[in-house]
Amino acid sequence: MNEVIDQGIEMENVFWVDKSQLEVTLSLPDFFRLIPYLRRYQIRIRLKRKQGMPFWIRKIKKRVYFYIGFLLFIVLLFVLSSFIWQIEIVGAETIPHEQVYGVLQKEGIFKGQLKFRLPKEKEIQERLLKSFSQASWIGFQLEGTRAIVTIVMKKQIEEQSEDQKDEGPVDLIAGKDALVVDMQIQRGRAVVGLNEVVQKGDLLVSGKYGDPLQETDDQIVGAKGKVLGEVWYEAEVAVPFLVHRKEYTGRRDRKTHFFVGTKVLHNPFKKSLDLKQYETTQTMRSFYLGNWKMPFGLVDEERLEMNLLKYRRTFSEAVQLAKQSAKDEMISYLDADGKIINEKVLHQRVDNGKVYLKIHFDVVENIAVSQPILQGE
């Protein structure tokens, strides 16, 4: 050992296996320099492991066709990912998809088109928006080999108002049973009065001047306005006493995997923490070659440990939550003119770990519905 060290042969990780065996780590040049000394002292040697660039290159030479095939696969994958293979249209309820595909074809967006030949996304959006007057916004984006066109249609308020103009003069009738509490008439003649109970389909405001019950040639002007009525609703809601919620412990486990297309190749060398209950979040990081998004990359996976806790509401808490839930649902059902003026619990009961409430609501809302005046009435 002293003679070998004096000759500048470097040894690392030297330790005795037993009284007659020694284990060391050598670089490849030092190994060849050591061989004459092994022969001189008649020492036998056995290689346990070979690692490093020279051995890796030797393995490549033995499997050259395999690595060439793998390299061709990567190149082919890159070439195929440079084309558009799928076009997805989101929205466009009133526009035929064939028409959208036709416009996209004229703009150079079609299956088999090279992605680098496409104009900038903002320029594509502006061109498509000029082609579809019915759309208020058009989005375009590339996700891998898929082109996604999102079309947001204009609100139908203007179209509905035009339809009302086209349908001619109208009467206003009751859309539901109610007690009339206010009338805001801009045009037409009121047929009912305040504090009068009306039923669904009753005439509220006539679009004719004169007595609509007499057969006279009245002037048809059309009715316009609002009739606010008090309407009655009943709602039933159930709220459980037992609530399950999540509480995070702070322990987390992070891993990074490789993905190709839609398949994730899990990392077998990273050990996972023993988490009993957890939720998983994943973040995709695609590789880019310039501005080209490659169909492979890394996936950052994180597992958050949590405990599922149980909480039992009191009776008063459950009742209060049920009232608020029913009220919120009623408010979401009403239009801009609607409002709740009174609420009352009709019945409450407890069954199967839940509290059940039946609630009565008094609501003021616009009950007027347009009905066209038929010619010859």
Phi, psi and omega in degrees: 000318180296319180296319179295318181293323179297332179278003176084014177279118184272133178236142179232161177051049182275125173203156182274129173281314171207196184293337184245003183230136179233138180244130181221165175242129183231152169282162184297317178298319180293331178297316180291329176289336182280336187303316179301323180290325177296320179291321183297318183261010176053052178255128178274147182228144177227129181275122179274321185205140176242127178211154181126173184300317181300317180289327178295318179295323179294321177295320179299319180296326179287330183241043187299322182290326178296314182289327175296318177297320178295319178296318177296325177298315179297317180295316180296320178297320179294318181295314181294327180286354179273358181251160172268121182247350181211138176239123182244131180249124180247132182090218178054052182296324184259002180250125178299137181296330177298322178294320179295316179298324179295317178294319178298322178299318179294328180275003178084019179250105181206166179295132182096356179282140175290135184293327182287348178273353180283147173292178177293152184301320181297320179294320178297317180299318180295319180294316181294324181295327177289334182278340183235099180289340181285346185265141175267336179203141177228127178249148179221130177209155179253130174235098184067239179261016183245132175257126183246122177249118180252123182243121177256119183282154176294151178298147186275008183296316182294319181294323180294320180294324177293322178297322179295325178292321183289329185283356177086188182294150184227160165262160173253122179242166181283128179275348179197165177293137183194171172250119184291125181242342181199146179226126179239082187263124176265331181205143179111182182237126180292134179257334179247165179243177179293152179061026178255135180277129179237156177248161181303128180098349179292146178286127180257309182228124180273141176275006178250145170272137183112193181269112183291346181274347180257147182275082178232160178279080179281158177282122181270116181243338183087139181267147178210135178148193180231144173235112181269130181230152176273121184241150184244132179231154172235134180234142176242133183218148179232137180229126179284150175283322184271127182239134175257131178220161183259143176227121183277137182273342183100342177283137181214156181229124182246138176220155175236125180243169176254140177232148175229117183066242179253004183258132179260126178262106186288145181280112183278350186269345181267122179282143181264146174288150179276094179252125183289308179232133184202164170237150189245135173238143181230139177235123182270135176233099181282150174277147179237142170245095191070238176264003182270128178271120182279152180278025176212163183172208183244151176240119175269113182251132180229130177250126181252121179285142181212162175243136176270112183258153178247134179230133181254121178285152171282168181298317181294323178295317180295319179295316180297319179293322179295317178300314183293322179296316179295320180294317179298320179293321178294318180297320179294336180280333185280157176270192184295332181274350185274148176204151179270127180253343180198149175216146184210134178280118180275323184203143175218145180206161179242129182204133176054043176074017179228154172255129181250131179236140169246119188241136177259131179242135168258121187233140172254125181208167179284117183258000184284132178232137181286140175223122183299143176274115181286137179294136179096002178292000000 
